[in-house]
Amino acid sequence: MALFKKRTVGKPGEWYYCLEHRKVEEGPECPNKDRFGPYASRVEAEHAMQTAQERNLEWETDPRWHDRKGETDTTE
């Protein structure tokens, strides 16, 4: 018998986006590795993929994230 139970149920009002099932969940139904969140609202969770895409674009174009100063990109 396990001494500690694995927490699978979240708090009411915590919203997640499941990457595997591509659906919004109230409280985590799927493992951490398969979800984004928690979000404050269902609407925020519904836009999780769009938010991630926008953040990725910001990071890719942010000069603070590039180590090589003054070098040109030679991958083209």
ChimeraX attribute file (.defattr): number of C-alpha atoms within 10 A of each C-alpha:
attribute: neighborCount
match mode: 1-to-1
recipient: residues
	/A:1	4
	/A:2	5
	/A:3	5
	/A:4	6
	/A:5	7
	/A:6	7
	/A:7	9
	/A:8	11
	/A:9	12
	/A:10	15
	/A:11	10
	/A:12	8
	/A:13	13
	/A:14	18
	/A:15	24
	/A:16	29
	/A:17	28
	/A:18	23
	/A:19	15
	/A:20	11
	/A:21	11
	/A:22	12
	/A:23	12
	/A:24	23
	/A:25	21
	/A:26	19
	/A:27	19
	/A:28	23
	/A:29	17
	/A:30	17
	/A:31	11
	/A:32	12
	/A:33	9
	/A:34	15
	/A:35	21
	/A:36	18
	/A:37	18
	/A:38	20
	/A:39	18
	/A:40	12
	/A:41	13
	/A:42	18
	/A:43	11
	/A:44	18
	/A:45	24
	/A:46	19
	/A:47	12
	/A:48	21
	/A:49	15
	/A:50	12
	/A:51	13
	/A:52	12
	/A:53	11
	/A:54	12
	/A:55	12
	/A:56	12
	/A:57	11
	/A:58	11
	/A:59	13
	/A:60	12
	/A:61	11
	/A:62	10
	/A:63	11
	/A:64	10
	/A:65	9
	/A:66	10
	/A:67	8
	/A:68	10
	/A:69	8
	/A:70	6
	/A:71	7
	/A:72	7
	/A:73	7
	/A:74	5
	/A:75	4
	/A:76	3
